[in-house]
Amino acid sequence: MTRVYLDHNATTPLRPQARAAMIAAMDLVGNPSSVHAEGRAAKGLIEAARAEVAAAVGCKPAEVVFTSGATEAAAVLSRFGADADIAVAPTSHDALWAQRRSGPGPRIHAMGLANGETGVVTEPQPDDDRLLLVDLTQAVGRVPFSFAWSGAAMAVLSAHKLGGPKGVGALIIRDGRETPALLLGGGQEMGRRSGTENIIGIAGFAAAATAAQRELSAGDWVRVAQLRNILEETIEAESPDTILVGKGMDRLPNTSCFATPGWKGETQVMALDLAGFAISAGSACSSGKVRESRVLRAMGYDAEVASSAVRVSLGLQSTEAEIMAFVRAWSDRCHRIRARVA
């Protein structure tokens, strides 16, 4: 059975450009903190990669701090102290949501630019009274964004959403902004995140970021948005009571979240998995847990809808044939469920 992967918001398959860059980086033996030729070569790779990631995000290279991913990058919020006043948008990823607290200390607002479950895009609204941290994890390479013009003080992202490797990401800190260090130690990453850098991962991250930005500039996601629309129109025709979450709102071009009341999201995921299709119920961090979607509840949907939602997230290689095959499989199982209930 040929499987169809429709879970790109959980992770995008490794790009050939990233794979090639990582293989090349494996031959660099030096520690980037060493002053000899081998160390300088490793350091040069990191700085070249920093410039590539900066170009994709629309920031200065010196504003990029490499981390193990967006979750670690978001942990900068916890470094502001227990008395910080951190407001988090209710539809934000758990990595941000877990950081919310109220106190008399530094005032910060955290939000996601694009929601990974629904695809809904929310424009940053800077507030002079609060530092703004924006989660770019789902948005970079899929929708236009420039950190320089956003008004944000900080941003976070992960490589594996771009087709880079897992286990590497970045914290973006606006030039001149003082923030606590993520990790203390040898002072790497301009003193903001100590520890020997993941050279292989960083090389793959940079290659993926450059390729993703090139695709965005070329308009490659327009075709994906058309496929997403075909998917939703067909689902709606097959099951008129299915709710298309975020329809009519500004969304990522590849993301469709829909709920069929009475048919649990986890049950749908398992049934479609057996049929050869990889989709998810909620974000990848929570889809393994049987619970309703916090994001959908925050959007005003009731518990039944929130527990019946699934997410289909397409990639640039997704085809209309794959989409139609998925809809047929989904519709067939939907009709069987309803026949049993009837």
N, C-alpha and C positions, 0 to 999 in steps of 0.2 A: 504494500500500500504506500503510495506517495503521500507524504504528509505536507500540509500547508501551514506555514507559520504566519500567524496573524496576531502576534503579541510583541510588536516592536517597541511599545512603550515600556514594557518590562525590560527588554534589552534588545538591541539591534545586532544582528549577526556581524561578526568581525569583518571589516572591509579588507580587500586584498592590499590596499595601500597601507593600512595599519599593520597588517601581517608582515609585509615586506620591510617596513620601517623598524619593526620590533626585531626581526631576524638580523638586520644589519646592526642594530644597537647591541645585540648579544656579543658582538666581537670587540666591543669597547671594554677593556679590562680595568681602566683606571677609576678611582674614586673621584667624583667631581670636586671634592674639597682638597684634593692633593695638588701641589704646585708643579709637579713634573709634567712632561709632555702627555703621558697617558691620562693624567687627571685633567689637564686642560682640554683634551679632546672630549672627555665626558662632559665637562662643564660647558663646552661649546655646543654640544648637542642639546643640553638642557636650555640654554639661552636661545638657541634657534627655535626650539619647540615653544618656548614662552612667547616668542614673537608671533608664531603661527596661531596659538590659542588666543592671544590678544586680538589678532586681526579678525578672528571669527566672532569674538564677543564685542568688539568695538571698544577696546580699552587700550591703555598703555601697557607694554610688556612688563614694566616694573610693578604694575598693579596685580599681576598674576602670581598667586602662591599655589604651588602644586601640593595636593593632598591625596589621600587614599580614595576620595570620592566626595560626593555632595554631602553625605551624612556627616563625615568628619568636618568638612568645611562649615556646615551649619552649626557645629558644636562651638564655633566661635561665640555664639550667643551665650552659652553657659559660662564663658570666661569673663563676662562683664560683671559677674558677681551675683550672689543670691538676692541682693536688694534691687536688681535691675527691674525696670518696668518694661516688659516685653509683650507687646500686643501682636497676636498672630491671626491672620485671616483664617476663618473657620474652614475654608476649603483647601488649606495648605496641606502639603505632605506631612506625614507623621514626624519626619526629622525636624521640621519647624514647630509643629503643633506641640511636641513634647517640651519645647523650650519656653512656653508661655508662662508668665508669672507677673505679679504686680508688686511694686515696691517704690521707694522714694529715689532709687538710683537712676542710672542712665536710661533714657527713654528710647526704645527701639520698636520699629514696626517690621514684621516679616511677612512675606507673601510669596505666592507662586505666580510667575508670569503666565504659565499655561498649566492647567490641571491635568495630571496624568491619567485620571479616571474618565473624565468627561471631555477633555480636550479644550474646554472653555478658556479663552484668553482674557486676562484682566490687565489693563494698562496700569503701570505703576503711578501712584499718586503721591509724590513727595510731600512731606510735611516738615516745615522748618523746625517744628518742635520735637521731631523724632528722627533718629537715624533710620534709613530704609535699607533692608536686606531683601533682595529678590532672588528667588529660586528659578534659575534658568534651565534646569535639568531637561525638561521636555521641549523647551522652545528653541534652543540653539540649533541652527541649521535647518529649522522647519518654518520659522516665521522671522521676519526682519526684527532686529534688535540692536541697539547700540548702547552699551554701558555709559559711554561718554555723555550721551544726551538724556539718559534716563532719570537723572537726579538721585540715583541710588548711591548709598555709601558703600554697600557690599553686595556681592552676588555669589552664588554657588552653582556648580554644575559637575556632571560626571561624564567620563569618556564613553562608557558603554552604551549610552543612549544615542551616540553619534556614529556607532559602528567602530568604536575604539575598544580597547581591552577593559575588562572589569578590574576594579581595585585601584583606579586612578581618577583624579578629578582636580578641581581647582576652587580656591577661594579668591574672589576678586575684591580688592580693597582700594578704594579711591585714593589717589595720590595725595599725600598730606594728611590722611586720616589716621589717627592713632587707634589701634585696637590691641587687645591682649593677645599674646602668643597662643597658638593652638597647642604646641608641644615645646617644652623646654629641653635644652640639651646643647648640642654643638653649634647652634645658631644658623643652620641652613635655612634656605628660603628667606633671606633677609632678616633672619631672626624670628620670623613669624611661625615657622613650622620646622622644628629641629628633626633630625634623622636623615640618614643617607637617602638620597632621592632614588625613586624607582625609575631608573633610566630607561629600561625597556618599555615600561608602561607609558612613560611620558612621551617617548618617541611615537608610539602607536596613537596616543591621544592627539598629538599635533597633526599627524598625517590624516587622521579621521576628521579633525576639525577643519582642516584645509579643504578636504574633499567635500564635506558637508556644506561649507560656505559656497563653494563653487556650484554645487547643485542648486542651492537656494537662489543664487544670482541668476542661474540659467532658467529658472522657472520650472524646474523638474517636478515640483510638488503640485503643480496645477493638475496634472494627469491623475495624481493620487487622490486629490480632492474630488475629482469627477468619479473615480471608482467608489470612494466613500459615499457619494450621493446616490450612485446606482444601488449600492448595498442597502442604504436606508430606504430608498423608494420601494425596493422589492420587499424588504421586511415589512414595511408599512402596508403594502398591498396584500401580503400573505396573512398578516396578523394586525388588523386595524386597532386592536386595543393595546398593542405594544407601544410603550412610551419612548420616544426618541429624546434622550436627555441633551439639552443644549441646542436643539434644533432652532435655527434662526439667529443664534448668537455667534459671535466671533469665536471660531474654534481652530484648533490645529487641523491641517488638511488631511491628516491620516487617521483621525480618531472618531470612533462611533461608540457611544454608550447607550444601550437600550434595555428597558425593563419590561418583562411580561409578567404582570401580577399573577401569583399562583404557581409560578415555575421558578424555583430557587436558582439563584445565580450559580451556586456551586454545582447543582445538578446539571445545569446546562453545560458548564465547563467540562465536567466528566463525560457527559454524553457526546459532546463534540470531539473531545480528545480521543475517545474510542473510535469515532468516525474518521479520525485523521487530521483534525484541525486544532491548532493551538490558539486558544483565546484565554481570557482571564475574567475573574470577577473582582473588580476593584484594582487597587495598585498591587504591584508585585510583592511589596513588603507585607501586605495584609491579606492577599488572596488565598493563602493557605489556611486562614483562620475562618471558621464559620461564624460570620457576623455580618450585620447590615452595614452598608456603606455610610461612614460618618460624613463623607462629602455630600452625598445625595440628601441626607437628613438636613445638613446645613443649608442646602438649596431649597428646602421646604417640602421635600417628598416624604410620604409617610413610610412607616416601617416595612410594610409589605413591598412597596416599590423599591425601597432601598436594599432589601434583601433579595430582590429578583433581577438585579441589574448585571449585565455582562459588558465587557469592553472588547471591541475588535479594533486593533491598531495595525494599520497597513505600513508597508515599506515601499521603497522606490522600485523594488523588483516585483511587487504584487501585480497580478494580472486580472483581467476581467473574468477569465475562465475560472480562476481560483475563487473569486468573489461569488460567482454564480454557483459554483459547486458548494461553497459554504452555505449559501442561502437555501439551496435545495436540502442539504443535510439538516440545517436548523429547522426549516419549515416542516420537514417530515417528522422530526421528533416533537415539535410543538403540537402538530395535529394529533400525534399519538397520545400525548399527555392530556389533551383536551377531550379526546375520545374516551379515555379512561375515567376522567372526572365526570363526563356526561353519563 
